[in-house]
Amino acid sequence: MKSQETQNAKTENNLPPVKETPDHLYPQESMKPEPVTQIQKENVITSQDLPDSRVRYGFTLVILASFLFVAAIYYGIINP
């Protein structure tokens, strides 16, 4: 009999269960996408706005080559 009484006393003193997942991870209301405005459409960068891919790759290679050249001079591989 005493064991049942102690079990009842222990369960009565327990705190309510804690919510395990925060509210910001799973919001209760469904997220509906908003319509895109004209200003947002004008700020989008498309592939037509960018320069030709050969120009971008060439520019990247020139920057990389100049960086390696400066590093080679700094470490003494190339003596100017």
WONOR-V485852 format. One record per pair of residues at least 12 apart in sequence whose C-alpha atoms are under 7 Angstrom apart, sorted by the first residue. I is the first residue (numbers start at 0). GAP is how many residues later the second one is. If there is no record, write none. Layout:
i/gap
I/GAP
I/GAP
This chain:
none
